[in-house]
Amino acid sequence: YEIVAFSAIFPNQMAKTLDHLDRKKRVEHRLFRHHTIKVANLLNSEQWAYIKDVKRLGRDLSRVILLESGEPSPPSIENTITIKHWSGNSRDTALAELCPILAMIAMRRMDAREAVAKYKTQL
């Protein structure tokens, strides 16, 4: 499997957090706001929304899972698992709780979209 960090914030805001989380350098690619699609925010006309479209990664979508702390965007819904936003609290276990599920998907070579759909029905 391949790990890609995809954040809609600016690189200078996220780089320090990624450096801390990824001490073993397992994240192969880091994608930021300039890799998203900028669209008008329907809820606030004075702001923009930034959409993460996994199709733009150029990867086989049966092998892609996007972990998202916000609402999944339409181009990526089938590949998105929504998790709680990380607040920096050391007791936050949302990502750790997903590790067994992600490991199972990787070991069984499941279609990521089917695995995400199955995971969502179990919530």
SULNORMO-V784429 format. One record per pair of residues at least 24 apart in sequence whose ideal C-beta (glycine too) atoms are under 10 Angstrom apart, sorted by sequence separation. I is the first residue (numbers start at 1). GAP is how many residues later the second one is. D is the distance in whole Angstrom. If there is no record, write none. Layout:
i->(I,I)
gap->(GAP,GAP)
d->(D,D)
This chain:
i->(2,3,4,5,6,7,8,9,10,11,49,51,52,54,55,1,2,3,4,5,6,7,8,31,51,54,69,2,3,4,5,6,7,8,31,54,1,2,4,5,8,9,52,67,7,8,29,52,67,6,7,6,8,4,67,81,65,78,79,80,39,78,79,81,67,78,81,37,65,77,78,79,80,36,65,79,37,78,81,82,77,78,81,8,65,77,80,8,9,65,82,8,63,81,7,8,63,77,8,72,7,6,63,66,6,62,63,65,6,62,63,64,65,62,63,64,4,6,61,62,63,65,66,6,60,61,62,65,60,61,62,64,4,59,62,65,2,4,2,54,4,6,8,2,6,1,2,4,5,6,7,8,1,1,8,21,20,17,6,17,21,3,1,1,1,1,1,1,1)
gap->(24,24,24,24,24,24,24,24,24,24,24,24,24,24,24,25,25,25,25,25,25,25,25,25,25,25,25,26,26,26,26,26,26,26,26,26,27,27,27,27,27,27,27,27,28,28,28,28,28,29,29,30,30,31,31,31,33,33,33,33,34,34,34,34,35,35,35,36,36,36,36,36,36,37,37,37,38,38,38,38,39,39,39,40,40,40,40,41,41,41,41,42,42,42,43,43,43,43,44,44,45,46,46,46,47,47,47,47,48,48,48,48,48,49,49,49,50,50,50,50,50,50,50,51,51,51,51,51,52,52,52,52,53,53,53,54,55,55,57,58,60,60,60,61,61,62,62,62,62,62,62,62,63,64,65,65,68,69,70,71,74,99,101,102,104,105,106,108,111)
d->(9,5,6,7,8,7,8,6,8,10,8,7,6,9,9,10,9,6,4,5,4,6,5,9,8,5,9,5,8,8,7,8,7,10,8,8,10,8,6,9,9,10,10,9,9,5,9,9,7,7,9,8,10,10,7,10,9,10,6,10,9,8,6,9,9,4,6,8,9,9,9,10,7,9,7,6,8,6,6,9,9,7,8,10,7,10,9,9,9,10,9,4,9,10,9,8,9,10,7,10,8,5,9,9,10,9,10,5,8,9,8,6,9,4,6,9,9,10,9,6,10,7,9,8,10,7,6,6,9,7,8,10,7,10,10,9,9,9,8,10,9,7,10,8,9,8,9,9,10,9,10,8,10,9,10,9,10,8,10,8,9,10,8,9,9,5,10,10,10)
